[in-house]
Amino acid sequence: MLSAARAVISISLFSLPGIAMSQAGPSDPQIIAAASTAKINVGARKLAGQMVATLRVSDDGRVRDVAVIENTAETAFESQLIKVLQSARFRPAIDESGRPVESSVDVKVELRPSTGASPKPAAAKPDPHLTEKEKVRIQKMKCSDFVWEWKLIEDEADDAAATEFMPRIAIAMYAAGRTAAGEYVDAKVWKASAKALRDSAERCADSPAAPFWEGVFKPVLDEAVPK
């Protein structure tokens, strides 16, 4: 096994049309966990170790560069793990002015018996304050922000879109608010969440300047889970 390795892989990409619209920020790139990524050929090799790399993520959420910092997996896995990282998809970084921007993020991919041939990239250094930051950002969102972000996530995660970071935090915030009011409806809220997110996207498409959290999302869930 290797204790360390170093590699840089570059990919030429073009931004998608319309990606530069203003969003609620700032925010670092967020991995779309349910997005399809490259598989590895395990064979008879031992599933152990990890690769850590700095990824350059384009403003369309695709990986442009992979700079390997460490590889403790077997040498034969190195090129395959780089492909896994190259195939990762992100909600791109958003700067202070609300623009999707190219940015760098440290990511790891672990080889474990539980991952099998489908190891998934994850943040190498999780931000302990990320959830609180996301709550603030969600409350600042306009409908246009949500529609852009939801569409990007849904395109990559498909039916699992509601389980991704931003939608999951929005649902958890709503459920916590109902609990604080003495209404113990968590199970009903989570059951209604996927449809509520889709319904919110449809309503937001008709009112792009409306406040997402107070103006659309909470009312949609109030209807879905009556008091």
C-alpha positions as CSV (number, residue, x, y, z in Angstrom):
1,M,0.0,0.0,0.0
2,L,1.1,3.5,-0.6
3,S,1.4,6.0,2.2
4,A,1.2,9.0,-0.2
5,A,0.8,9.7,-3.9
6,R,0.6,12.8,-6.0
7,A,-1.2,13.4,-9.3
8,V,-3.0,16.2,-11.1
9,I,-5.7,15.4,-13.7
10,S,-7.2,18.2,-15.7
11,I,-10.5,18.2,-17.6
12,S,-11.7,20.8,-20.1
13,L,-15.3,21.8,-19.6
14,F,-17.7,24.5,-20.6
15,S,-20.2,26.1,-18.3
16,L,-23.8,25.3,-18.9
17,P,-26.0,28.1,-20.2
18,G,-27.8,30.1,-17.5
19,I,-25.5,28.9,-14.7
20,A,-24.4,32.4,-13.8
21,M,-27.7,33.6,-12.4
22,S,-27.7,35.1,-8.9
23,Q,-28.1,32.8,-5.9
24,A,-28.3,33.0,-2.1
25,G,-24.7,32.7,-0.8
26,P,-22.0,32.4,0.2
27,S,-21.6,28.7,0.3
28,D,-18.8,26.2,-0.5
29,P,-19.3,23.4,-3.1
30,Q,-21.7,20.7,-1.9
31,I,-21.4,17.1,-3.0
32,I,-24.5,15.7,-4.6
33,A,-24.3,12.4,-2.7
34,A,-26.8,10.4,-4.7
35,A,-25.3,11.4,-8.1
36,S,-24.0,8.5,-10.1
37,T,-20.2,8.1,-9.9
38,A,-17.7,5.7,-11.5
39,K,-17.4,2.2,-10.1
40,I,-14.2,0.4,-9.4
41,N,-13.0,-3.1,-10.4
42,V,-12.4,-4.8,-7.1
43,G,-11.2,-8.2,-8.3
44,A,-9.2,-10.0,-5.6
45,R,-7.8,-6.8,-4.2
46,K,-8.3,-5.7,-0.6
47,L,-10.8,-2.9,0.0
48,A,-8.9,-0.7,2.5
49,G,-7.4,2.8,2.5
50,Q,-8.5,6.0,1.0
51,M,-7.7,8.7,-1.5
52,V,-7.7,12.4,-0.4
53,A,-7.6,15.1,-3.1
54,T,-8.2,18.7,-3.8
55,L,-10.9,19.1,-6.5
56,R,-11.4,22.1,-8.6
57,V,-15.1,22.4,-9.1
58,S,-16.4,24.4,-12.0
59,D,-19.3,26.9,-11.8
60,D,-21.5,24.2,-13.3
61,G,-20.7,21.7,-10.5
62,R,-18.4,19.4,-12.6
63,V,-14.9,18.5,-11.6
64,R,-12.2,20.2,-13.6
65,D,-9.0,19.1,-11.8
66,V,-8.1,16.4,-9.3
67,A,-4.9,17.0,-7.3
68,V,-4.2,13.9,-5.2
69,I,-2.9,14.7,-1.7
70,E,-2.8,11.2,-0.3
71,N,-3.5,7.6,-1.4
72,T,-3.3,4.8,1.2
73,A,-5.2,2.3,-1.0
74,E,-3.4,-0.3,-3.2
75,T,-1.6,1.1,-6.1
76,A,-3.8,-0.7,-8.6
77,F,-6.8,1.4,-7.3
78,E,-5.2,4.8,-7.9
79,S,-6.4,5.5,-11.4
80,Q,-9.8,4.1,-10.6
81,L,-10.2,6.3,-7.6
82,I,-9.2,9.3,-9.6
83,K,-12.1,8.4,-12.0
84,V,-14.5,8.2,-9.1
85,L,-13.5,11.8,-8.1
86,Q,-13.6,13.1,-11.6
87,S,-17.2,11.8,-11.9
88,A,-18.4,13.4,-8.7
89,R,-21.1,16.1,-9.1
90,F,-21.5,19.2,-6.9
91,R,-23.8,22.1,-6.3
92,P,-21.1,24.7,-7.1
93,A,-19.7,27.2,-4.7
94,I,-21.7,30.5,-4.4
95,D,-19.8,33.7,-3.6
96,E,-20.7,36.7,-1.4
97,S,-22.5,38.4,-4.3
98,G,-24.6,35.3,-5.0
99,R,-22.8,34.0,-8.1
100,P,-22.0,30.4,-8.8
101,V,-18.2,30.3,-9.0
102,E,-15.3,27.9,-9.6
103,S,-13.8,26.8,-6.3
104,S,-11.6,24.2,-4.7
105,V,-12.7,21.6,-2.1
106,D,-10.9,18.8,-0.3
107,V,-12.6,15.4,-0.8
108,K,-11.9,11.9,0.2
109,V,-13.1,8.5,-1.1
110,E,-12.7,5.5,1.1
111,L,-12.4,1.9,0.2
112,R,-14.2,-0.3,2.7
113,P,-16.0,-3.7,2.5
114,S,-19.2,-1.7,3.0
115,T,-18.6,0.5,-0.1
116,G,-18.0,-2.5,-2.4
117,A,-17.4,-1.4,-6.0
118,S,-19.2,1.9,-5.5
119,P,-17.2,4.1,-3.1
120,K,-18.7,7.6,-2.8
121,P,-16.8,10.9,-2.5
122,A,-17.3,12.8,0.8
123,A,-15.9,16.0,2.3
124,A,-12.4,15.4,3.7
125,K,-12.8,18.1,6.3
126,P,-16.5,18.5,7.2
127,D,-17.4,22.0,8.5
128,P,-18.8,21.6,12.0
129,H,-20.9,24.8,11.4
130,L,-22.2,23.8,8.0
131,T,-25.7,23.0,9.1
132,E,-26.2,26.3,10.8
133,K,-24.8,28.2,7.9
134,E,-27.2,26.3,5.6
135,K,-30.2,27.2,7.7
136,V,-29.3,30.9,7.4
137,R,-28.8,30.5,3.6
138,I,-32.1,28.7,3.1
139,Q,-34.0,31.5,4.9
140,K,-32.4,34.0,2.5
141,M,-33.4,32.2,-0.6
142,K,-35.7,33.7,-3.2
143,C,-37.8,31.3,-5.3
144,S,-35.4,31.7,-8.2
145,D,-32.5,30.5,-6.0
146,F,-34.4,27.4,-5.0
147,V,-35.6,26.5,-8.5
148,W,-32.0,26.8,-9.9
149,E,-30.6,24.7,-7.0
150,W,-33.4,22.1,-6.9
151,K,-33.2,21.5,-10.7
152,L,-29.4,21.0,-10.5
153,I,-29.8,18.6,-7.6
154,E,-32.7,16.7,-9.2
155,D,-31.0,16.3,-12.5
156,E,-28.1,14.5,-10.8
157,A,-29.9,12.7,-7.8
158,D,-33.2,12.0,-9.5
159,D,-35.7,10.4,-7.0
160,A,-33.2,10.8,-4.1
161,A,-33.0,14.6,-4.6
162,A,-35.0,15.2,-1.4
163,T,-32.3,13.5,0.7
164,E,-29.5,15.9,-0.5
165,F,-28.1,18.5,1.9
166,M,-30.0,21.6,1.1
167,P,-33.5,19.9,0.8
168,R,-32.8,17.8,3.9
169,I,-31.9,20.8,6.0
170,A,-35.0,22.7,4.8
171,I,-37.2,19.8,5.8
172,A,-35.4,19.4,9.2
173,M,-35.9,23.1,9.9
174,Y,-39.6,22.9,9.2
175,A,-40.0,19.7,11.3
176,A,-38.1,21.3,14.2
177,G,-40.4,24.4,14.1
178,R,-43.5,22.2,14.3
179,T,-41.9,20.3,17.2
180,A,-41.1,23.5,19.0
181,A,-44.7,24.5,18.7
182,G,-45.7,21.3,20.4
183,E,-46.8,19.4,17.3
184,Y,-45.0,16.1,17.0
185,V,-45.5,15.4,13.3
186,D,-41.9,14.6,12.2
187,A,-42.9,11.3,10.5
188,K,-45.7,13.0,8.5
189,V,-43.4,15.9,7.5
190,W,-40.7,13.6,6.2
191,K,-43.2,11.4,4.4
192,A,-44.6,14.5,2.6
193,S,-41.2,16.1,2.0
194,A,-40.4,14.8,-1.6
195,K,-43.7,15.9,-3.0
196,A,-43.6,19.2,-1.0
197,L,-40.2,20.0,-2.6
198,R,-41.5,19.3,-6.1
199,D,-44.7,21.4,-5.4
200,S,-42.5,24.2,-4.1
201,A,-40.4,24.2,-7.3
202,E,-43.6,24.5,-9.4
203,R,-45.0,27.4,-7.3
204,C,-41.6,29.1,-7.3
205,A,-41.4,28.9,-11.1
206,D,-44.4,31.1,-11.2
207,S,-43.1,33.6,-8.6
208,P,-39.3,33.8,-8.9
209,A,-38.9,36.9,-6.7
210,A,-41.0,35.5,-3.9
211,P,-39.2,34.5,-0.6
212,F,-38.7,30.7,-0.8
213,W,-38.8,29.8,2.9
214,E,-41.6,32.0,4.3
215,G,-43.5,32.6,1.1
216,V,-43.6,29.1,-0.5
217,F,-42.0,26.2,1.3
218,K,-43.6,26.6,4.7
219,P,-47.1,27.2,3.3
220,V,-46.7,24.1,1.0
221,L,-45.8,21.9,4.0
222,D,-48.5,23.5,6.2
223,E,-51.0,22.3,3.5
224,A,-49.4,18.9,3.2
225,V,-49.3,18.4,7.0
226,P,-52.3,20.4,8.5
227,K,-52.1,21.6,12.0
